[in-house]
């Protein structure tokens, strides 16, 4: 007789190919409606599951984990960031947490570069004009819808991990000068390849850049890393792009600066209070705002699902899952 399949609870709808494989391998309960689970539903899932598969928008906090069943030994997060999981409580409960690193690097870097291009060149504003009701375009004009050149400008990357480096490689191809701030300098070979300048002082870098790209994870140490004080250091001609986490920027301070025209513009794919978006961003022509699309490719989502399955299978086979998360990593 075949052994009982482990009970897996998946909190959101995943690509069909991933869900089908999960059903083949596990006793998987799927979220066919894709409605975000409430706290009560997450608690119920934690009470019944052998493995919980949440996404980055599910708050697996102390209130959820403290009521988890003793059989819950693995949280296989569908996402690279794990700021949605209380890692300390999970560790105290003997629950292993895994994530899906590496597979989203290129997709997120593509979106970052798209925003670096879109904001200074006013792409969204121009497209919206043509699609607006009653648009009366007179044709090409030498002085209308002028943006700013990015070639030769200085790009300051906050967080020079895999995504930050992928952004730097793309940006160099567009003629941008690469600068970065990180907890520590990257390897000399990579720094030379990217012709990148390291700034130990974030304040000093921010004051000198034409474009800032936020590519660091959200941790207690990076919450409001770009505070109101630091945002004031930016040149009034500077742009800021964020495809990391909304909590890294003091969003209210940034919105006030956009409204007061104290900064040239912003490209935002993430927000501090998602799914809520600050109304000042929505009404401003100086912003390009996207609904958290940075990693939204079919290939990327399938790769994430495959990593989740590998982590679960490896754990159930009695081995250390390859993408185990430790607090010290963040």
N, C-alpha and C positions, 0 to 999 in steps of 0.2 A: 504494500500500500504506500502511495506517495506521501511524503511528509506534508504537514499542513503548511500552506503558504503564509508568510508573514503578512500582517495586516498593515497596509500603507494608506494614509489619508493625504490626499493632494488638495491643497486649498483653493487653487484656481485652475482654469482651463489651460491645458498645455497643448502643443501641436499634436495632431492626431497620431502621427507615427510614434511619438513619445508615449502617449497614453496607451496605445495599443500594445507596445512592448511592456509597459508596466503591468497591464492586465495579464499578459502572458506569464510574466515572472512572479508576480505578487498577487495577493488578495487586495487589489487597489480600489479604494473608494474615490471616485472622481467627482469634480465639481462641474457638472455638465452645463449649468446655467452661467458659470463664471461670475456669479455675484460674490463680492468680497465677503468673507466670513466676519460675523460679529465676534466680540470678545467671548460671548457665551458659547458660540459655535466652535471657536478655537479651543476653549477649555474642554468642551465635550470631545473634540478630536484628540486632544492630548491625553484624555482619560482612556480612550479606546485603542489608540494606534500603537503598533510596535515601532513604526517609523513615521515621522511627520515630515511632509514636504511642503513647507510654506514658500511664499514669495517675498520679495523685498518690501512689500506694502503691508504684510501681516505682522502685527506687533506681538511677538512671542516674548512677552515680558514676565516679570516675577509673578504676576497674578495668574498667568496661564501656566507657567512651569510649576508653581507651587501646588497645583492641583492635578498635575500629570500623573498618569498611572505608573506603577513601578515597572511595567513592561516597556515603557517608552525609553529607548536607549540611544536613538539616533534622530537628529534633526538634519535632514538633507536639504539645505536651503537652495531654492531655485534662484540664484543670483550671486554676484560676486561680493557685493557689500553685505555685511552681517550686522549692521547697526540696528536692524529690526529684532535681533535676538539678544536676550539678556545672557551674555556668555558666562558671567560669574555664577548666576543661579543655575544655569545648565551644568556647569562644572561641578557645583556643589551637589547636584542631583545625580551625578554620574552619567550625564547625557552628552554624547559626542555631537559636535556640530560640524557640518561640512558646507562648502560653498562651490561655486563654479568658476574658478579663476581662469584667465587666459583666453577664453573663447570669445570674449566680447571686445577685446582690445582694438581690433581693426575697425569694427563697426562703430564703436564709440569715437575713435579718432577721426573717422570719416565725417561723422556728424559735427564734431568739434570744428573741423576744417570748413565744413559747410557754413557754420555760423560765423566763423572768422571772415569768410567771404561775404556772407549775406548782409551782415549789419553795416559795415562801412560802405558797401555798394548799394544799399537800400533796395535789395532784391524783393523782399516781402512787400514793401511799400509800393514799388512799381507794379508788381503782380496784382496787388489788391486794387490799385487804381483802375487798371484795365478791366477787372471783373466787377467793379462797382456799378450799380445801376445808374444809368445816365452819364457814364464816363464820356467825356468829350476830348479825346486825344487829338491834338492838332498835328501830330507827327514829330519827327526828330527836331530837337532844339539844342543849340549849343550851350544853353545855360539852365536847362530844366532837369530836375531830378539828379543833381550832381552829388556824387558820393566822394569817398576818399580812397586813394590808392593804398594798397597794402604792401606792394613791392618795396623793399628797402626799409620797412618799419621794424621796430623792435617788439618781439613777442616775449612776454614774461610768463613762463609756465609754472604754476603753483602745484607741485607734486610731480616728480620726474620718475614715476614708476613705468610700467609697461605702456600704459595709455599715454602718459606724458611724452615718452620717447617716440611713440608712434605719431603723435601730433607733431612733434619736432621734425620728424623726417618729412612729413607732408608739407609743413610750413617752409622748410628750407627749399623745397621744389618751387615754391611761390616767391622765393626771394626774400623771405623774412629773416631777420637776425634773431638767433635763439638765445634766450636768457632763461634761467630757472632758479627756483628756490626749492630746497628739499631738506629733509632732516639731516642728510649728509650728502656730500658730492657723489655723483655716479662714477662709474669706473672711467679711468683716464682714456681708454680706447674709445668708449662710446662718446665721451665728451669731445674728443678730437674729431670723431666721425661727424658729429652734429655741429661742430664748431660752436659749442654751447658755452656760455659764460655763467658760472655759478655765483649766486649771491647768498651769503650766509644770513644777511639781514633782509628779511622780507620787506620791511619798510623802505629801505634804500632802493630795492628793485622796483617796487610799485611806483615810486615817484618818477622813475625814468622811462617807463615802458609806454608804448603806443597801444598795445593790445595785451590784455591779461587773459590767460586761459586757466580755469580752475580744474585740476585733474587729480585731486587728492581725495582719499576716502573720508567719510564722516566718522569721527571718533570724538570722545570727550575733549581731546587736545585740539581738534580742528573746528569745533563748534564756534561759529562766528569768527573764524580765523581772519576773514576779511570783515573786520568790525567797522563801525561808523568812523572811528578815528583813522583806520587804515584806508578806507575808501576815500576819505578826504585828501589823502596823499596823491591820488591819481591826477594826472593832468586833465584839464577840461576837454582836451581833444582825444582822450583815451577811450577805448572800448573794453568791455569785459564780457567774457563768454564763460558759461558754466554748464558742463555736461556731467558733473560729478554728483553732488548732493546739495540740495537747496540750503541745508543748515550750515554750510560752510560760510555763507555770506549773510550779513545782517540785512535781510531783505527789505525791511522798512526803511533803513537808511539808504539803501540803493534806490528804492522807489522815490524817495524824496529828492535825491540827487538827479534822477532822470527827469522828474517833474520840473525841477528848478534849472534844468539844462546845465548842471554842473559837471556832467560827464557826456561824452559824445553819443554813447549808446550801449546797449547790452543785448546779447544773444543768450537766451535762457531755455534750457531743456528740462530743468529741475527747479523745484520751488520748496521753500521752507515749510509750508503748511499744505503740501499736496493732499488732495486734489485741488484745494483752493489756490487761486492765482490772484496776486495783488492787482486790484482794478487799475492802478496807475500804470502797470506794465501793459495791460490790455488796450488802453486807450492811447498810448504813446506811439508816435511814429519813429521814435528812437530805439524801439525794442523789437526784436524778433523772438516770439515765445512759441515753444513747441510742447506738446503733451508727453514729455518723458519718452522720447522716441530714439534715444541714443543707441540702444542695442536692439532696436526693433527691426531685425531682418529674419527671414525664415531660417536661413542657415544658422544664425546665431542662436535662435531659440531652440532649434533641434540639437545643436551642439551642447547647449546648457542642459537639456533633458538627458542627453547621453551621459554627461558627467554625473548628474544626479543618480542615474541608474547604476553606473560603475561604482559610485561611492556606496550605495546601498548594498549592491551585490558583494563588494569586497568586505564590507562590515559583516554581513550575514555569513560569509564564508570564514569568519574568524580572524580576519586580517585588519590591519590599520587602513582605513580609507585614505586614498591618495590626497584628498583635498581637505583633510581635517584642519579645523581652525583653532588656533590658540590665541588667547587674549593678547599675548605679547606681540603678535603679528600686527596688531592695530593700536 
